[in-house]
Amino acid sequence: MPISGVAPGTIVTPITESMLGVTEMRKVVDASVPMPLHGHARPEQVAPLPAWLTSQENTHVTGQVVFIDGGTAAALRGDGAW
């Protein structure tokens, strides 16, 4: 079975919603985990990736860390990807 990891950015859950609903806290989250591509993700936007990675359809992807972070890693690297 292929084994890979998923590295999500901020996922909007009941816990993060309470932080994102407060202007000052949202600024802190946005500065710490910038997600320039469509903002913070909902669980249903992320769930298909691990489902596919562990499915029989995945015949060749293994040993990878797949970032599904809306551009966080690229933005924090500062290498001009954004």
N, C-alpha and C positions, 0 to 999 in steps of 0.2 A: 504494500500500500504506500502511495506517495505521502511524504510528510513535509509540510511547509508551515510557515507561521503567517499570521495576519496581524498587521500593525495598524490599528485604527487611530484616527484622530478623535476629536470629541464626538461622542454619541449622545444624542438627545434622549435622555431617560428621565424618569421622575426626579432622580437626584440632581442631574445636571440642569434640568429645567428650572429648578429653584435658584440655581446660581445664575443661569443665563437670563433670568427674569429681573435681576437686580442690575441696574446700569453699571455701577462700579465693579461688581463682580464679573459682569460680561466683558468689561474692558480688560480685566486681569486674565480671564480665560482666552480672549481673542489675542492678547499679546503673547501669552504662553504657548498657545496652540493655534497659530494663525491657519485658517482654512480658506484660502482665497478662491478655491474652486467650489462654488455653491454653498459655502458655509458649513456649519455643523451638520453631521449626518444623522439620519434616523436609523434605527436598528434594521428596518426592512431594506435599507439601501446597502447595508454591509453584509447581512446574512447570506445572500446568494454566493458571495465569494468563498467562505469556508465550506459551504454546501457543495459548490462545484469542485473545490480543491480535493475534497474527500470522496467525490463521486467516481463512478466507473468511467464517466466521460473524460476525466482527467487522466490521460495516458502518459504524459511526459513532464509535467511540472512537479518538481520535487526539490527539497532542500533549499527552498527560497523563503525569504521574508517579503511578503507582498504588502506594500503600504497602500492603505485605502483611507487616506488622511486628508483628502481635499487639497493637497499641495503643501501640507505642513512641513514635511521633511525637506522639500525643495526650497520653500521660503526660508526656513531656518538655516539651511546650508548657505544661502546667500550667493549661490553660484550663477545667478542670472536666469535660472530656470523659470522664474516668475518675473 
